[in-house]
Amino acid sequence: MSSEPEILFERRGCAGFVTLNRPHALNAATDNMVRQLAKQLDLWENDSAIDRVVVRAAGERAFCAGGDIRALYEQYRAGEVQKSIDFWRVEYTLNHRIKHYPKPYVALIDGIVMGGGVGLSVHGTHRVAGDRYSFAYPEVGIGFFPDVGATHVLPRLPGKIGMWIALTGWRVNAEDGAYCGLATHRVTSSQFPELERALETDESVGEILKTFAISHHKGKLEDEHPLIDRIFALPSVEEILAALDGEMNEFASQLARAIRQKSPTSLKIAFEQVQRGGSLDFAEAMQTEFRIVNRVAREPEFYEGIRAVVIDKDNAPKWNPPALEAVGEAKVAGYFAPLAASEELKL
């Protein structure tokens, strides 16, 4: 175990710098990290010497690969699911805080950004993609659902890209992230140290990023976007799969294979999230996710997914039910139902 602090804070010029500091664990976010960041944002909001917040990560592999799902698994095994629920309450409140933070919030992303890491970055005013940028919402592959604000973010991506991301867990690279707006700027990795130094100055964040940003390079997503829009607009996961099967091209086949590996229950939840999310404001989206997580966290499906992918690593989860057709509308609706008033997420 590392004796280093999990998250570091420092003032550099007019910027408050945050460093996610668990490179050995791909900077996966812990309860401690989330709570410390929330506290520091409060302090910096009221500090006139801090003009902007810059979030970076230690190591070269990941910005943040998600939450500490091994810890969630152990809490479930110990009968301590409420600890996990408490973590999500704090995490979702932080996501809402970042979304409405009154100062520029700049995430420098040069590696994997998934799950909880998305929540620490995508809601900020500026998201900078380096060469190693790799974005994904892979949750349906572990019996979970796209959270930390996905209900608001995904329906607002161009066309049906959000639905495609939610159902496939597909990784989005730097060029494609900039194309669809997940990243606001594309900067070459070698320029990140100089960019950090520039962000310490009192020049406006927008002007600095304009200077460092490279011109758009067409990625694969731009070419595949028409197919995504056509197929992922269909009214059910089953119809999407059938349409992909009928396409007779390799990309469509890859997507169909990816979807079939996921939890049927999670796929139905994710589909419903994206369908509903376009009409919800950010607070409503986070409250919706908190309702879902209160149910999912108490069921074995999520932990079977963690077992298969993280614990035993056999990549052979036994989903229950095993087929999309067995996940009825009433079951899906139950995940979105209001909680008792005292249990709802209050923002």
C-alpha positions in Angstrom: 0.0 0.0 0.0 1.3 3.5 -0.9 1.9 5.9 2.0 1.3 8.8 -0.4 -1.8 10.9 0.0 -4.6 9.8 -2.3 -5.3 13.4 -3.5 -3.1 16.5 -3.4 -3.9 20.2 -3.4 -1.7 23.1 -4.1 -1.9 26.7 -5.1 0.2 27.6 -8.1 -0.1 31.2 -9.1 -3.8 32.0 -9.4 -4.8 28.3 -9.9 -5.8 25.7 -7.4 -4.2 22.4 -8.6 -5.8 19.0 -7.7 -3.7 15.9 -8.4 -5.5 12.5 -8.3 -2.7 10.5 -6.7 -3.4 6.7 -6.8 -1.5 5.8 -10.1 -1.1 2.2 -8.8 -4.9 1.9 -8.9 -5.4 3.9 -12.1 -6.4 6.8 -9.8 -9.7 5.1 -8.9 -11.7 7.5 -6.7 -12.2 6.6 -3.0 -14.6 7.9 -0.5 -11.7 9.9 1.1 -10.8 11.5 -2.3 -14.3 12.5 -3.0 -14.8 14.1 0.4 -11.5 15.9 0.4 -12.1 17.4 -3.1 -15.6 18.6 -2.1 -14.1 20.3 1.0 -11.3 21.9 -1.0 -13.7 23.2 -3.7 -15.6 25.0 -0.9 -12.4 26.6 0.4 -11.2 27.7 -3.1 -14.6 29.1 -4.0 -14.2 31.6 -1.2 -10.5 32.3 -1.8 -10.1 35.4 -3.9 -6.5 34.4 -4.8 -7.8 31.3 -6.6 -9.2 32.2 -10.0 -9.5 28.6 -11.4 -9.3 25.0 -10.5 -7.1 22.5 -12.5 -7.5 18.8 -12.0 -4.7 16.5 -13.2 -3.6 12.9 -12.4 -0.4 11.2 -11.4 1.0 8.6 -13.7 0.6 8.1 -17.4 -2.1 5.5 -17.7 -5.2 7.0 -16.3 -6.9 10.2 -15.3 -9.3 8.2 -13.2 -10.6 4.7 -14.1 -13.7 5.0 -12.0 -14.7 4.4 -8.4 -13.1 1.8 -6.1 -15.5 -1.0 -7.0 -13.4 -3.6 -5.1 -14.2 -1.7 -1.9 -18.0 -1.7 -2.9 -17.8 -5.5 -3.4 -16.2 -6.0 0.0 -18.9 -3.8 1.7 -21.6 -5.9 0.1 -20.0 -9.1 1.2 -19.8 -7.7 4.8 -23.4 -6.6 4.7 -22.5 -2.9 4.7 -24.3 -1.7 1.6 -25.4 1.4 3.4 -21.7 2.6 3.4 -21.8 2.3 -0.4 -25.0 4.3 -0.6 -23.5 7.0 1.6 -20.5 7.1 -0.8 -22.7 7.6 -3.8 -24.7 10.3 -2.0 -21.4 12.3 -1.4 -20.1 11.5 -4.9 -23.3 12.6 -6.7 -23.4 15.8 -4.6 -19.9 16.5 -5.7 -20.8 16.0 -9.4 -23.6 18.6 -8.9 -21.1 20.9 -7.2 -18.6 20.6 -10.1 -21.4 21.3 -12.7 -22.4 24.5 -10.9 -18.9 25.6 -9.7 -18.6 29.4 -10.1 -15.0 29.4 -11.3 -13.4 27.7 -14.3 -12.8 24.0 -13.7 -10.2 22.5 -16.0 -9.7 18.8 -16.2 -6.5 17.7 -17.9 -7.2 14.2 -19.2 -4.4 12.2 -20.6 -5.3 8.6 -20.1 -8.3 6.4 -19.1 -11.3 8.3 -17.9 -14.2 6.1 -16.9 -17.1 5.9 -14.4 -16.3 8.0 -11.4 -13.5 9.7 -13.3 -16.1 11.0 -15.7 -17.9 12.6 -12.8 -14.8 14.4 -11.7 -14.2 15.9 -15.2 -17.0 16.0 -17.7 -19.2 18.4 -15.7 -16.3 21.0 -15.6 -16.2 24.0 -17.8 -13.1 22.8 -19.7 -12.1 19.2 -20.5 -8.7 18.8 -22.2 -8.0 15.6 -24.1 -4.4 14.5 -24.4 -3.1 11.8 -26.8 -3.8 9.0 -24.4 -7.4 10.1 -23.7 -9.7 7.1 -23.5 -13.3 7.8 -22.3 -15.9 5.1 -21.5 -19.0 4.4 -19.5 -18.5 0.6 -19.2 -20.9 0.1 -16.3 -23.4 -2.2 -18.1 -20.6 -4.7 -18.4 -20.5 -5.1 -14.6 -24.2 -5.2 -13.9 -24.3 -1.5 -13.0 -25.5 1.5 -15.0 -23.9 4.8 -16.4 -24.0 7.1 -13.4 -22.2 10.2 -12.1 -24.3 12.4 -14.3 -24.6 10.2 -17.4 -28.4 10.6 -17.4 -27.8 14.3 -18.2 -24.6 14.1 -20.3 -25.4 11.3 -22.7 -28.7 12.5 -24.2 -27.1 15.8 -24.9 -24.3 14.4 -27.1 -24.9 14.8 -30.9 -27.5 12.5 -32.4 -27.6 9.1 -30.7 -23.9 8.9 -29.7 -25.0 9.0 -26.0 -27.2 5.9 -26.4 -24.4 4.1 -28.3 -21.9 4.8 -25.5 -24.4 3.7 -22.8 -25.2 0.4 -24.4 -21.9 -0.7 -25.7 -19.4 0.7 -23.2 -17.3 1.6 -26.3 -14.1 3.6 -25.7 -13.9 7.0 -27.2 -10.4 8.3 -28.1 -9.2 11.9 -28.1 -10.3 12.8 -31.6 -13.7 11.3 -31.2 -14.1 12.9 -27.7 -13.4 16.3 -29.2 -15.8 15.6 -32.1 -18.8 14.8 -29.9 -18.1 17.3 -27.2 -17.0 15.1 -24.3 -13.7 17.0 -24.5 -13.8 20.8 -25.1 -10.2 21.0 -26.3 -7.6 18.6 -27.9 -4.0 19.3 -26.8 -0.9 17.2 -27.6 0.4 15.3 -24.5 3.9 16.8 -24.8 2.3 20.2 -24.3 0.6 19.4 -21.0 3.5 20.6 -18.7 3.7 23.9 -20.6 -0.1 24.2 -20.5 -0.1 23.7 -16.7 2.4 26.5 -16.3 0.3 28.8 -18.5 -2.8 28.0 -16.4 -0.9 29.4 -13.3 -1.0 32.9 -14.9 -3.8 35.3 -14.8 -4.5 35.0 -18.6 -8.1 33.8 -19.2 -8.5 30.0 -19.3 -10.3 30.3 -22.7 -7.5 32.2 -24.3 -4.8 29.8 -22.9 -6.6 26.8 -24.2 -7.2 28.4 -27.6 -3.4 28.9 -27.9 -2.6 25.2 -27.0 -5.4 23.4 -28.8 -4.6 21.6 -32.0 -6.9 21.6 -35.1 -9.5 18.9 -35.5 -8.5 15.6 -36.9 -11.2 13.4 -38.2 -11.7 10.2 -36.2 -13.6 7.0 -36.9 -16.7 8.2 -35.0 -17.4 10.9 -37.5 -17.6 8.3 -40.3 -19.7 5.9 -38.2 -22.1 8.6 -36.8 -24.8 8.1 -39.5 -25.1 4.4 -38.7 -25.1 5.1 -35.0 -27.9 7.7 -35.4 -30.0 5.4 -37.5 -29.8 2.3 -35.4 -29.5 3.6 -31.8 -32.7 5.7 -32.4 -34.8 2.5 -32.4 -37.3 2.1 -29.6 -35.8 -0.9 -27.7 -32.5 -2.6 -27.0 -33.8 -5.7 -28.7 -34.6 -3.8 -31.9 -31.2 -2.1 -31.8 -29.5 -5.5 -31.7 -31.7 -6.9 -34.5 -30.8 -3.9 -36.7 -27.1 -4.3 -36.0 -27.3 -8.0 -36.9 -28.9 -6.9 -40.2 -26.2 -4.5 -41.2 -23.6 -7.0 -42.4 -20.6 -4.9 -41.7 -17.8 -5.4 -39.2 -18.4 -2.3 -37.0 -22.1 -3.2 -36.5 -21.1 -6.8 -35.7 -18.6 -5.6 -33.1 -21.3 -3.4 -31.5 -23.7 -6.3 -31.4 -21.1 -8.6 -29.8 -20.3 -5.9 -27.2 -24.0 -5.4 -26.2 -24.6 -9.1 -25.9 -21.9 -9.4 -23.3 -23.6 -6.9 -21.0 -26.1 -7.4 -18.2 -29.6 -7.5 -19.7 -31.0 -5.6 -16.7 -28.3 -3.0 -16.9 -28.9 -2.5 -20.6 -32.6 -1.9 -20.0 -31.9 0.6 -17.2 -29.3 2.4 -19.4 -31.7 2.6 -22.3 -34.4 4.1 -20.1 -31.9 6.6 -18.6 -30.9 8.0 -21.9 -34.6 8.1 -23.0 -35.6 10.0 -19.9 -32.5 12.1 -19.4 -33.1 14.6 -22.2 -36.0 16.2 -20.4 -34.3 16.3 -17.0 -32.2 19.2 -15.6 -29.0 18.3 -13.9 -30.3 18.0 -10.3 -33.2 15.8 -11.5 -30.8 13.6 -13.4 -28.6 13.1 -10.3 -31.7 12.4 -8.1 -32.8 9.8 -10.7 -29.4 8.1 -10.6 -29.5 8.0 -6.8 -32.9 6.3 -6.9 -31.5 3.7 -9.3 -28.3 3.1 -7.3 -30.3 2.5 -4.1 -31.9 -0.5 -5.9 -28.9 -1.8 -7.9 -26.6 -1.7 -4.9 -28.9 -4.0 -3.0 -29.1 -6.7 -5.7 -26.5 -9.4 -6.6 -26.2 -8.6 -10.3 -23.7 -5.7 -9.7 -21.5 -7.8 -7.5 -21.6 -10.8 -9.9 -20.3 -8.3 -12.5 -17.5 -7.2 -10.2 -16.6 -10.8 -9.3 -16.3 -11.8 -13.0 -14.3 -8.7 -14.1 -12.3 -7.6 -11.1 -12.2 -10.4 -8.4 -12.0 -13.7 -10.2 -11.3 -12.2 -13.6 -13.0 -15.0 -15.5 -15.0 -12.6 -17.5 -17.9 -15.0 -17.4 -20.7 -13.3 -15.4 -23.9 -15.2 -14.8 -26.5 -12.6 -15.4 -30.0 -13.0 -13.9 -32.1 -12.9 -15.9 -29.8 -13.9 -18.7 -32.0 -12.5 -21.6 -33.3 -9.1 -22.5 -36.8 -10.4 -23.1 -37.0 -11.5 -19.4 -36.5 -7.9 -18.1 -40.0 -6.5 -18.1 -41.1 -2.9 -18.2 -42.4 -3.0 -14.6 -39.0 -4.2 -13.3 -37.2 -1.4 -15.1 -39.7 1.2 -13.9 -39.1 0.1 -10.4 -35.5 1.3 -10.5 -36.7 4.9 -11.3 -39.4 5.1 -8.7 -39.1 7.7 -6.0 -37.5 6.8 -2.6 -38.9 7.7 0.8 -38.7 11.5 1.2 -36.0 11.1 3.8 -33.8 9.0 1.5 -33.9 11.1 -1.6 -30.8 13.0 -2.8 -31.2 16.6 -1.8 -29.1 19.1 -3.8 
